[in-house]
Amino acid sequence: MKNINYIRKLKSNKFILLFLLLFALLIRMLPLFSIYSNGKIAFIGFDSFYHVRRIVYTVHNFPDTITFDPYLNYPFGFEIGWPPFYDQLIAGIALIIGNGNPSIGTIEVVSAIFPALLGALTILPLYYLASTLFEKRTALISALILSLIPAHLMISEVGFTDHHVAEVFLSTTAYALFALSLKYGREVDLSASNIKNLDIKLVLKPILFSVASGCILALAVFTWIGSPIFLGIIGIYAFVQLTIDVKKERVSEYVLASVIATYMTILLLVIPFIQRLLRPEFDMSGMFISWFHIMFILSLLIMSALGAIVANIFIKKKVHWTYYVVSVLAISIAGAVLLYNVVPDFYRNAVEGIHYLIGSSGILQTIAEARPILFDDSFTIRHVWSRFTIFGLTAVIGLFAVIKDMHKKNYPSEIIFFCTWTVIILILTIYQRRFAYTLAINFAVLSGYLASILYSMWEKEQQQKKKQRSKKTASKTPLWETITNGSIILVFIIIISIFFFVPIVDTVLYPGTPSADWQESLVWLESNSPETSFYLESGNSPEYGVLSWWDYGNWILYMAKRPVVANNFQTGVEDSARFFITSNESESLSILEKRNVKYVITDSLMTTGKFKPIVDISGENYDTGMEIEEFIQGEEVKKTTLFKLHLFDGSGLGYLRLVYESEGGDLKVETSNSSQNYTNIKNVKVFEYVPGAIVEGFASPEQEVYARTNVTLSGGRVFEYQNEATANESGWYELKLPYSTTDTPHNTTVENYRISVDVNSSLVKELKITEKDVILGNRLRTDLVGQPVSSTYV
């Protein structure tokens, strides 16, 4: 009878797990209606677009991926540090589905759906992890929580084709297998002294789980450049476990066996495959697959073995455990000094990796996702709530409950491992909110554990009440009291549900695709700019580049198929920042020429929320003091290239002309002078770099010379373009003008220029400029001395 009940319960658990898998997949597929339109997919975020570019390239060059991209950091190109496995896997699936020759539509659909599928499948290793640590009920509750928790939804919804979902899936799978190896090793007390007394199957079981964990972690090495974090967590756990062993005067030999087997497997798998990805020189870079990874794994292996040897000695001599901690730290420092002197490149990259994890490098401090999760300008829980909702609180309570129970249960090794892993990722998330998606696994398990405890307490209370209840003493509850109590509970549930579901609904309904203004602008750019060469090649440089802020680089590269100066790989960002912030026209022009830029794209966010990071990276010290929709800027800020372009449509610049702007625009700029307020500024603007026609001639010495014209864009908006110059001591002036009044491209209409010596001068000359004049930089003579007021010079 017990066996029948067990089988029924097992089948019931499998059915519930299958339902949760489908439920999780359904939620992650909901944004499909938002991102798919007219046969095209608008991917989510920024890096997703570059992943899809890589996937498209890999489909055409399978199994090779881009290792050097001439379309980045234009015109110098950029070496890609991302490991290839994630993109190769998606490209391989697309090739299979597309029968060896998939269309771009097939590639995009596969690329969009894959993260949602992998995110839903993450429930499986989570379930086995939680059931290994606790029991099936906790595992099922944890699976339900993971299906809803926003931090995981964000990285696994359809269209978010970034490698983060693979990081979480692989690390959770590897750690679930590692926890199983610890559990089985502990249960059979696997050690050198009793190995002969154990059945071979009992010996192999924990070892095989360790090997399997090592295989998955090896895949992680080829999936994410930050995979040393996952490897290091096991090493730190080994130190924590050995410290507890010394304190309890026993050696957990099975732990050492699991750790060594895991690291050896990683090493044996990584070494042969890494050969194909190594750069020609003996490279120790942590930003590329290199010998750094081999050295890092070897270091962890050696330190784990040394830690076990020292622990064994201390246990035999009954030395206090605090001395063990001091000894291991001393060995670690000595090892670091040795590496600093013998392999300085490895040491330097390891230190840089630590700075990266805590977000202390300069550029990282300008990235929102690299900032602490509890701070913006001041303390806040907004980012915790948006990523975890109520599970942020329940997880912390659950962690204390686990630590308390761990002491009661005599410190099971798999629980110690889980707590070590949790604390490390929690610390990383506190330093950088980007790691919240990794912490989602731990918080789901901890919240599930707390929920299971509370359910057990409630169940126990109900059983006690049932025993105490008797027919004789039972009294019927008044109807009004039942209704009142029920109403209070219902209102409480509704309030909690509203707060709980808002971040989840926001994640699903507002997935973070490029705005309609950006999408239409990049479609226009692709259709109306000269096509560049070598888009699916990696050896040659294309004809020209596009400059915008780094956030938008991957959008431009994929949607418009044009090379970019800067993207969010932190390349080209200094030149981009200097260009937008400088008020010196010669400096901005030199950057465009150095980078061979043909188009510059601005958007309203660059003048508001993104302005401060641009200023910080440029090295300038403007006082930004801005709001998102309305703000007041000083006169100096309005002289920057960015504000001249986006706010004043390029007036004051002689080499950039506005050729397109998006339909949408609601930016409102208020200045100290109410007559200079600006409203309905379009959200995205595209400017074309041209040599510009040079208007020259004589005016009165040191007199201001103005050129003005009215420009009508293809969308119908009319604005006045103006440029000015000061005549020298002899009265000679030169003005550079970017718009042609005849043969004007892009369905733009430009009136004849009005050349005058003063804003309100009665001496005005009209001037026609051809497109040829603008493109060739022709010089046009227009003297402003002694000419009739109404004369026209052509």
Buried (B, 14 or more C-beta within 10 A) or exposed (E): EEEEEEEEEEEEBEEBBEEBBEBBBEBBBBBBEBBBEEEEBBBBBBBBBBBBBBBBBBBEBBEBBBBEBBBBBBBEBBBBBBBBBBBBBBBBBBBEEBEEEBEBEBBBBBBBBBBBBBBBBBBBBBBBBBBBBBEBBBBBBBBBBBBBBBBBBBBBBBBBBBBBBBBBBBBBBBBBBBBBBBBBBBEBBBBEEEBEEBEEEBBEBBBBBBBBBBBBBBBBBBBBBBBBBBBBBBBBBBBBBBBBBBBEEEBBBBBBBBBBBBBBBBBEBBEEBBEEBBEEEEBBBBBBBBBBBBBBBEBBBEBBBBBBEBBBEBBEEEBEBEEBBEBBEEBBEEBBEEBBEEBEBBBBBBEBBEEBBBBEEEBBEBBEEBBBBBEEEEEEEEBBBBBBBBBBBBBBBBBEBBBEBBEEEEBBBBBBBBBBBBBBBBEBBBBBBBBBBBBBBBBBBBBBBBBBBEEEEEEEEEEEEEEEEEEEEEEEEEEEEEEEEEEEEEEEEEEEEEEBEBBBEBBBEEBBBBBBBBBBBBEBBBEBBEEBEBBEBBEEBBBBBBBBBBBBBBBBBBBBBBBBBBBBBBBBBBBBBBBBBBBEBEEBBBBBEEBBBBBBBBBBBBBBEBBBBBBBBBEBEBEBEBEEEEBEBEEEBBEBBBBBBBBBBBBBBBBBBBBBBBEBBEBBBBBEEEEEEEEEBBBBBBBBBBBBBBBBBBBBBEBBBBBBBBBBBBEEBEBEBBBBBEBEEEBBBBBBBBBBBEEBEBEBEBBBBBBBBBEEBEBBBBBBBBBEBBBEEBEBEBBBBEBEEEEEBE
